[in-house]
Amino acid sequence: SKESLTGWTYAHYFQFLRDKDVKNIIATCTLCVKPKDLSTSRNNTSNLTKHLERCHTNIKLVTKRKQTEDESGEKTKQQKHSPTVAEYVVEVIPIILLLMFMILLSGLRCMLDNEPNQAVILKVMTDSIKHLGVTVHWIDSTLKRNKAALACKRIRGRHTYDVIGAEIEEIHSSYGLHGKVVATVTDNASNFAKAFRVCQPCHLDSESENEEGDDEDPTFTDVIEALSTASGDGQFSLPPHYRCASQTINLISTSDVDKHLSSCADTKAVHRSSFAKCSALWTKASRSTLASEQVEEVNRRKLMVPTSTRWNSLYEAISRIITIPMNELNPLCVKLGIKCLNEREYLFLQEYCTVMKPLTVALDILQGDECTYGALLPTLTIKITNLYSKINTFLVISYCILQAIKIRFDAVLDSQEGLLAAATCPKFKLRWLRDERRREHVKELLTKECRKAAPAADNANVSQLAASPAEIDFFDFENQPTESFSAEKEVTDYLRSGYELEILNQFPNLKKMYMKYNSPTPSSAPVERLFSLGGLVLSPKRNRLCDRRFEKLLLMRYNHLTSKVTNYF
């Protein structure tokens, strides 16, 4: 009958003619030039399949979806029945595992499909936070540093400064972070810098100017015209902007050092030749498995290939090469068919690694998860300077690097936020300052900010002395500057105390200052780690994820929300 071909994938290439007998039917192929009767079984279409493979191999066959209903609207019978997940669960899995499976599905659906789940969780977390970095690093009341991811959105079109500023403002608004963000840490891209430069927060100076100009005649504005006019670039304000210190140090170690080496006639030739031979070795070892095995036999480990996304990779790759002795490195280069390093080039690479090591140590410090903004200035002024003072070779490059640090970090070295962040860290305090005048300046800043941190607490003693008018007339003494004395005493006691982080619990005003100025991170490395984790979420087999679903999966993975689901297995 005709119904025998209905459920077949390639039934639209054949036309039913008649019944041959009880078990077989006769059909004709519509692709053949000369129609030919073909016999096939009612329950098996292997003869028709062989005909297509034998006579129509040059034609790309298109499958046809199985029809669920025939022309009369009734459901047709399918030859093969694939059990659904629900049928498989009911028939195969025991009832206890079934309940666990249902709980797991409901938990996953709640986390994935519930739109405000991330916002609700993080809003509860940030309700008790007074100062929060936009990279979602904050310090709680126990002085513990925490982190979380808020968003990972894709920006369509041109990444201009106004588009970036609007996206950041939207993220702040969605999580209720206005007034809590101390600073935003980004890379040194011009669009980010312009976004924060144009959308600067309103300063208190304008308020003072308005107060002074109260005597001027009032001006009237048409409300309808003001609401209908499109606002300009300053329609919203962004928090203060901190440039990524790690990327700035990387620019010093690459651009500034390369420019200096290329400008000097003594080092230009050896710099280019040695780096070219190292690049040839990296290329050969990374593209050939045989070459990689030969390198591993000599070095007992594989070579590292420098990448632009890892700021320490160039130093680590060169240092891995110079760990191989020269009498073993050159025979290896001969086996690989590349040019050998001469003695001058090998010595140049050793001195290069010696000079670059302080910058690498600084990058490792600033890129750590537990690193606070207070570690930036001590690292730049003390750690790097001390390491370079011990270097006797390549003094010209060392001087070039120190000058580049002063130029690129000019605005940071004297910033009030950086000084207060370092001074409120108990392990630093004022010990990293060599100049006595600068120590006194930072101490005055601490005292001034300590007064602002808790003015009510400083005036508490004054309010307790209130008495009757008669007593006030009799005990008419000059008021003591209790506010100044309290702030100075707290700062002095803090500077004389120990260097453990827990001592901040004894100084509540300085503790507030520490939580405020050390909330930001000196590096944008946490965001780079978020992007690296996105490559694991958006795998080749999941390339059809929409933007919203990808963002949810990435935030769940970064914020470790999946650990709550693993308990069901």
N, C-alpha and C positions, 0 to 999 in steps of 0.2 A: 504494500500500500504506500501512498504518498507520505504518510506519517513516519515511515522508516527513515527517510532522509532529513527530516525536519531538525533533529537535534545534532546533526553532524556539522563540523566546523566549515567544511567546503561544500555544503549542500547547494549553495547558490550557483555552482559551476555545472550542475547536473540537472536533468529534467526527467521526471518519472514518466514512463511509458505505460507499463502494464505489469500485472503479476505473472510471473513465470510458473510458479507452483506454490506449494504451501510455505516453503522456506526461502525461496529466492524471488527477486524482482528484476525487471528489465528497465534500465535507465540509459539516457544518451548524454554525451558530453557536449556542452555548449561552446567549448573552446575549439573543438575540432572543426576543420574546414568541411570535411565530409562526415556527416553524422554517422555514428557507429553504435549499434546496440551493445550494451555492456551488461553482463549478468553479475549480480552481487547478492549477498545474503541480506535478509531482513535485519539481522542483529549485528552484522559485521560489514564494515565498508572498506576492508583491506584491498579488494580488487579495484575499487575506484581510486584509492590512494596510490596503488602501484601504477595505475594508468596515468595519473598526474605526474608522478615521478619519472615515468618512462617517456611520455610523449610531450610534456609541457615543462621541461626543466628550465627553459629560457624565459619563462613567464614568472613574474613575482606574484605569488598567490597572496591574497588578502583574506584574513579570517573574518568570519561573520559571527557577531554575537548571538548567543543562543536566545531564541525567542521564549519569553516567559508566558505569553498568551497567544493563542491562534486567532484566526480571523473571527471566530464566533465569540471571542472573549473568554473562553474557557482555558484553564491552565494545561499546558502540555507536559507530558512526562519526559524527563531527561534520562539519558542513558546511564550517566554516572552521577552519583550524589556525593558531593564533598561535604563532610560534616563541618558545621560551624564551630566557633570557639565555645559557645555556650553548650552545644551538644557534646563536645569533647569533654568539657569540664564535668557535666552531669553524669556522663557514662563512665568516665575513666578515673577522675580524681576523687579521692575519698571526701567525705563530708567535712572533715576538719580542715583539710587543705582548701576546700572550696570556700569556707568562711574566711580563711586567711587571704585567699585570692581576691575575694570581694572587698575586703578591707583595704588591700593594697590598691586595687583599682579606684576605690573611692578616694583614697588619700592622694593618689597621683592626679586624679581629675580635679580635686579641690585645689591642688597646688598649681596645676597648669591652666585650668579654665577659669579659676576665680580671678577676676581682673585686678582687684585692689589688694591681693594677698601680700605682695612685696611692700606696698606702701603702708598697709596696716601694721605689719610686723616692724618695719623700720621706724614708723612714726611713734610707736610705743617705745622703741629703744631711744629715740632722740627727744622724747618729751622731757626727760630729766637732764638733758645735756644743754649747757649754756653756751659752749664754744665748740664749734665743729668745723673741721676742714672739709672742703668740698670733695676731696678724694675719700671722704668718709673714714677718716682716722680721728678718733677722739679718745680722751682720757676721762675715765669715770672717777667717782669720788674715792675709790680705793687706789687711785693712781695707776690703774691698769690700762694699758693701751689696747684699743679695740679697732677693728676695721670691718668694713662692709662695702658692697657695691650697690649703687643706686640705679644706674642705667647704663646701657650700652646701645645707643641708637645710631642708626645709619642716617646720614644727612644726604639727601638727594640734591642734585644740582651743584652749583658752585659753593665752595666752602668759604664764603665771605665773612667778614667780621660781624656784620649784623645778624646773619643767620646763626653763627656760633653763639653770639650773645643771647639771642632769643631762645635757643635750645637750653643754655645753662640757666636762664631765668625760669624757664618752664619746669625744669627739674627741681630747682629750689622751691618753686611754688607748689608743686605736687607733693613734696614731702614736708612742707611747712618749715623751711630752714632759714627764712628771712630773719636777720638779726643774730643768727647763731654761727654763721660762716665767718671764720677768722680770715682766711685767705684761700685763694684758688691756685693750685700748683699746676702749671702746664709746661710744655716744651717751649723752645724759643722761636716758634713759627710766627711770622709777621701777622697773620690773621688773628691769632690768639692775642698777641700783644696789642693790636689795634682795638680789638673788641673790649678789652679791659681799660684801655686808655680813653676811648670815647665814652664808654658807659661807666664813668667813675662815680663813686658814691658821693652824695651831697655832704659837704663839709660844714662844720660848725661855724666857719667864718661868715658864711652867708647869713646865719641867724643873728650873729652879732651886728652885722651891717644893717640888717632889717630893724634891730632894736634901736640903733643910733638914728635911723631915719624915720622915727615915728612922728616927727613934727611936720613932715612933708604932707602936702595935700593928697588925699586919697584919690586913687584912679579906679575907674569903673570899666568892667569887661563884659561884653555880651556873652552870656553863658551858652546860648544856642550856637553862636559862631565858634566859640572855643571847643565845644563838644563835637561839632561837625568837621573841624579842621583836623587833618591827619597830623599826628605827633611826629616829631623828628627822631633823630638817633638817640637822644637822651630820654626816651620814654620810660626806661627802667635803668636801675643801677646795679652794678655787679660788685662783689667784694674786692678787696685788694688783691693784686696779682703778684705771685712769686714765680720767677723763672726757675726751671729745673736746674739745680746745681750740678747734677750728674752729667747732663747733656752739655753744660757749659764747660766742665772739666774735660769732657771728651773732645770738644772743639779745640781746647787748648792742646791736648795731646796729639791731635791729628792735624788740624789746619795750621795752627800757629807753629808747631814744631816742624812740620813739613815745609812751611814757608821759610823758616829760618835755615833749615838744612839745605834747601834749594838755592837760597840766596848766597850762601857761603861757598866760595870756590873750592875750599879744601874738603868739604863734606858732600858736595853736590853729586860728584861722580860715584863715590863709594856708596852713598845713600841709595841712589837709583839702581845700581848694579846689584847690591846685596838684597834689596827688596824684590827686584825682578827675579832673582834666583830662588828666593823663598816662595814667591808666587808660583813659579814653575813647579816647585816641589809639592806645594799644596794641591795644585791642579792635577798633577800626576797621581798623587796618592788618593785623591778623592774620586777620580774617574776610572781607575783601574784596580780591580780586586787583587791582581797579582802584585802590583806595586804597593798596595796597602799591606799585604802580607809580608813583603820584603822589609818595609819600614818597621813593622811590628816585630820582626825577628831581630832587628838591630836595636830598636829603642825599647822593646818590651811593652810598648803601648802605641796607639795610633796618634797621628798628628792631628792638631786642631786647625780648622779652617776659619779665618776671621770672617765675621758677618757684621753688617752695619747696625743690626738691632741690638747686639751685645757690645757694650761700650768697652769692655776689657778684653775683647776677643783678640785684637791685634797683638797686644802685649803677651797674652797667654800663648798665642800661636808661635810667636818668635821665641819665647822662652822655652817652649817645648822643643824647638829645633836645636837651640844651643846647649841643651842637656846632652845631646849626642856629641861625643868627642870628635874632633876634626879628623883624626885618623880613621874613624868609622863612618863619618858623614860623607866624605868624598868618595870612597868606594861604593857607597850606596847610591850616590848621584850618578856614578858611572854605570851601574846596573840599570838605573831608571832612564838613562839616556838624556840627562840634563847637565847643564854646566855646573862645575864644582865651585865651591867658595874658596877664595884665596885667604891667606892669613889676615890681610888687612880688613876684608869684608867680615870675616868671622869675629875679629876683635871689635869691629864697629857694632855688630849686633849685640855683643856682650855689653858694651858701654851704653848702647841704646836702652837695653832692658834695665840696666842699673839706674839710668836717669828717669825712666818711666815708672819705676816701681812705686815712688811716693804717690803719684797720681792714681795708680791702681789701688793702693791701700786706701786712699781717700774715697775712691768710688765704691769700694767694698763696704766702707763704713756708712756712707750716705745712702746706699741702696738697700740697707737692711730694713726689715719690717719694723723693728723696735726702735729705729733711729728717729729722734725728734728733731725739730727745727733748731733747737739749742745746740746741737752738735755741729752745725754748719760753720760758724765763725771760729771755734777752737780748732776744727779740722783744717781750715784754710790758713789760719795764722800761726798755729803751733805745730800741728802734726806734719804738714808738708815742709815747713821751714826747718824743723828739726831733722827731718830725713835728708833734706838737701844739704844741710850743713855738714853731714857726714860723708858726702860724695866728694872725692878729690879729682875725679876725671870728668871731662865734658863740662867744665865750669861755665862755658859760654851758653850752652843750652839750658843749664840750670838757672842762670840769670834770666834768660829769655822766658822761661816758664814762670818764674816769680813775677816778672813784669807783666806777663799776660794775665796772671791771676789778679793783680792790682787793677788792671784796666777793665777786665770783664766783670769783676765783682766789686767795682767801685761803689755802686749804689748800695750794695749789700753789706760791705765791711763797716760802714758807719750808720747803718739803719738802726733805729730805736727798737724795732721789733726783734731784730737779730740779737742785739745786745741784751735785752731783757730776757729773751728766751734762753740764752746761754747762762746768764747770771742766776736765773731761778732754778737751773739744774744743779742739784747739790754736788754732783761729781765735778762740775766745772767752777761754779761760783765766779770769783774774780781771779782765780789762779792762772788762767790762760792769758791775762793781760800783763804785759811787761812794762808798759809806761805807767808811771804813778799818776800822772794827770788824767789819763784815761780811766784808771781804776776809780779815782774820785768822781769822775763824771758818771760812770755807770752806777756807782753807789748813790749818787744824787737821783739818778733816774729811778732806782729801786725805791728810794724813800718817797719820791713824788707819786709813783704808781701805787705804792702801798697805802698812801692816804686816800687815793681815789678808789681803791678796792673796797674799803669798808669805812666810809665816813661815819656811819651810824655807830659802829663799834667804838670808834675813837671818842665820840662825844657822849658815850654812855656814862662815863664817870661824871661829866659835867651835869647831866640831867639828874643824877642821884643826889647832888648837893643842894637841890632846891629846898627852900625852907620858908618860914613866915617872913613878912616884910620887916618885922622888928629884928629878927635874927640877921637879916640881910644888912640892915642899917648898922647893927653892932659889929658884925663880922664883915666889915667892908674891906676885903683884901683884893689885891690885884689878881685878875684871872691868869692862871698859868697856861702856857701853850700846850695843853694836854694832847691835842691832835698831833702836833709836830713831834712831841716827845715820844708818843706811842709808836709812831711810824719809824722813827730813828732807832728806838730801842729794839723793835722787832727785826729790822734789817741788821743791826749790829749783832744781836744774838744769833741770827741765822748765819751770818758770815763766820762766827766763831764756833758754830756747831760742827757736827760730823759731815760725812760725805755720802751717807746712805739716803736713798730716795724716801724712806719712811719718815725722816725727820721733818718733812714738810707738814706732817700732821700736827706738829707743834706750832706751826706758824700759819694760821688760816688765811691771812691776806696774801702771803707769798704763795701759798698753795693755789689760790685762785689765779694768780698771775701765771704760775707754771702751767696750769691746765689751759689757760687761754693762749699763751704765746707758743706753747709746744704742741698744740693740736695739729698744725700742718706738718707735712713731711718735707724735707729739703729736696726730695727727688720725685719725679713722676714715674718711678719704677713700678709702683703698684698698679698703675693703669696699663703699663706695658705687659705686666703679668696677666692682667685681665684679657688683653688682646691675644696673648699667647694661648690662654685657655680657650678662647673662642675658636681657635683652629682645631681643637679636639672636639668641640661641640658640633661645628659645621663640617662634618666629615663628608667624603665623596658620596657615601650612601645616604646622607641626609641633606642633599643639596637643594631640596625643595622646601626647606623650612621658611616660613614667612618671617618677617622682621620681628614681629611681636613674640612669636613662639620661640624664636632663637634667643631673644633677649631674656625671656623667662627662664629658659633652660640654663643659659649662661649665669644669670644671677643666682639661681638655685644652686648651681655647682660651686660658684665662688663663695657664697654665703654659707655653705655647708648645710643647706636645708635637707639634702637627701639623706643625711645621717639619721633623720627621724624615721625614714621609711625602711631602712635596712633592718630594723628590729623585727619586722614581720617575717623575715625569711628564716 
